[in-house]
Amino acid sequence: MKEELKNALKGGLIVSCQVQPDDPVYSIDFVVKMAKAAQWGGAVGIRANSPDQIAAIKQEVDLPLIGLWKIWHDDTDVFITPTLEAAKAVWAAGADIIALDCTDQITHDGRPAWELLPILKKAIPEAPVFADVSNYGEAARAVELGADIVGPTLYGYTEATKHISEPDYREFARMCRDFKDRACVMMEGHIYTPEDAMKVLYLGAHSVVVGSAITRPHLITKRFVDLLGGYQHNWRDAERARH
């Protein structure tokens, strides 16, 4: 990854600005306004989903953009940029970095998700790759395969970790310690306050990605409502829901 891009993201907040068709706030205009608000607030980067939303944001916001494409299938939990075609579409839409699932999970095509990483690096060698993983072992493999960025984005979203509701700071610190000389280690997932973000920067995070706590007002509201109602319902079920 180019030093200029690495330096632009270092020590800062990347805001994940995404909307899904079943979100009550769904519209391309809304996601662009979220990205513009994030830029106004001092974010150093944006993470966005799908070629249409990526392209719309890039026209209005001058920040590095981590792009992905969420594609769901009933027979797999792999949904973050699951194919080379999806990755190419994300790159063509204007993403500066391509994010993809690099876990051990099996894709709709019947292969481990991480196998796409070296294929993508060969197909688009100039594209920096953000490896979304769920544990230390997956992070280690992604770094060995040439990932430019690695982060525990999918910790809490795989079958083995779906019971998780809080970040594993010790495991993340281990990633920072062991991989920082070969890749940018970014924190993404389960960060809901500025204090949480400061913790992971202290532990060695290159940057911090925050999404739902900033850009999904219906889930922010649901967190409050669930707490006020004595946790009769789990707002995380809504956050993890397939779209």
N, C-alpha and C positions, 0 to 999 in steps of 0.2 A: 504494500500500500504506500502511496506517495507520502513523503514526509509532510508536505503541506496539508494534506487531508488529515493525517494523524494529529498534527499540531492543532488544527482547527477544532478538533473534537476533544482534545485532552482537558480533563478536569471539569468538563461542563455537563449540562443537562441536554439530553436528546429527548424530544417529546414525540411519543407515538400517536399520530393523528390518523385514526382509522374509523370508518363507519361500515356497517354491514346492512344489507337490504332490509333486515327485520328490526334494525334499531329505530327507535322513535325519532331520532334526529337525522335519519339517513338523507343525505343529498350531497352531491359533489361540492356545491357551494358551501355547505356547512364544514366539510373537511378542510377546504381551502381556508376558510375563516379561522378554524382552529389552528392551522399551521401559521397563519399570519399573526394570530394572538401569541403563539409560542415564540415566534421571532421577536415580537414587540417586548415580550417578557424576558428576553435574554437567552433563549435556548441556542445551543450551538449546532443543532442538527434536528432533522425530522426523520421519523420512521413511518412509512406509509405502505398501504396494501392495495394491490391491483394496478394494472397499467393505466387505467383511466384516472384513478385518484392520484397516482404518481405524476402523471403528465400535467394534470390540472394544478397541483401544488408547485411543480417546478416552474410553471409560467408566472407564478405570483410571489414565490418565496425564494430568496437567494441564500439558501443554507444547504450544506451537504445533506443528501437524502439517502437513507437506507431503505431499499425497496424489497418487497416480497409480494407473493401472490398466494392468498389462502384459497385452496381448492379442496373441498371436502368430498370424501367417498365413504359409503356406509361400511366398507370392509377394512378400514384402516384409520388409525389416529394420526397419520402423517398428513398434514394439510399445508404446511408452510413451504411454498415453492417446491412442489414435489417432483417436477420434471424439468428436463433441460429446456424444453419449449417454453415453460413458464418463466424460467430464469432469463432466457433470451428476450422475452416480452417485457420483463421488468427492466432490463438493461436498455432496451430500445425506447422505453417510455421516458428515460432520463435519469434513472437511479444512479447514484454515485457509488453505491455499495449494494451487493445482492445478498439478502439473507435467505437461508434455507435450513430445513430440518437436517441435523447431522447426528441424530440419535440412532439407537439400535432398532428402532421400530421398523416394521415391514410395511412397505408402501403398497398402494393399489396395484402396482406392477409386479409385486412379489419379490422385491429386493430390499435389503437394509437401506434405510434412508441415507446413511452416510456415504454410500457408494456414489451418489451424485456429485459429491465435492470434487474428486479428482477429474471427473468427466467435465464439470463446469470449468475448472481451472485450465483444462486443455482447450476447451471450446472458446472461452473468452478470457485469455490470459491476462488482459489488462484490467479485468474487473476485480476489485477487492471483494472478498467473500466474508460474510458474517455467519459463523457456524452457531446455530441455535442448538444447545445441548441440554441434557437434564442431569448430568453428573460429571464427576471428575474424569472418569475413564473415557467418556465420550469426548470430553474437552481435549484430553491428551491425544487421542487419535486424530481429532480434527486438526490440531496444531501440526502433528506429524505429516498430515496430508496437504498442508499448505494453507490452512485457513488464516486470513489476515486478522480476523477478529473472532473471539469466542466469548459466549456468554450463556449463563444458565437460564435462558428464556423459557425452556420447556420443563424446568423443575416444578413439579406439581401438576403437569399436564400429561404425563405418560402413565401407563398402567402401574408401573412400579412406584410412582411418586404421587399419584392422584389424591392421596390422603393428606398431602402437605398443604399447609396454609401460610407458612412463614418462611422467609429466606434462610438458608443454611450459611450463616456468616463464616463459620469455621471452614467449610468446604470451599467457599468462594475465596477466602484469604489464601488457602492452599493453591488454588488455581492462579491467583495473582503472583504468588511467590515463585511457582514453578514454571509458568509460561510467559511471564511478562517480557522476557528477552527475545521471544520468538513471535509473539502475537500480542495484539491489544486485547486485554481482558476487560470486558464491559459488563456491568451489572444490569440485568433486565429481569423483572419478575418480582412481585410481592413487595414493591417499594411504594409506600403510600404517604410518606411524610418527608419534608425536607431533612428532618433528623435522620431518617432511614438512609437517605441519599448521602448525607455526610458520613455516616458510618462506613459505607462501602468505599467511599473515596479514601477514607483513612486506612482502610484495609488494602488499598492498592489499585482500585478500579481506575481504568483509563478514563472512563466516562460512565454516566448513569442514564439508562433509558427508563422513562416513566410514561405509562399510557393511561390506564383506567382511572387512576387517581386524579388526572388532570382533564382528560378529554372525553370521558363518557359520563355525562351528567345523570343518565338514568341509573347507572351502577353506583355512582357516588350517592345518589339519593337512597338507593336500596340498602347500602351499607348502614346509613343512618337509621332507616326504618327497621332493619333487622335487629340492630342493637336496641333501639327503643322498644321493640316488641319482644325482647328477651331471647333473641336468636331462635325464634320458632321456625324461621326459614333461613337457609344458608345462601347469602348473596353470591358466594363463590360458584354455586351451581349455575347461576345465570352468567357469570363471567366465563366459565368453562364451556358453556353450551355451544353446540355446533350451530352453524348458521346456514 
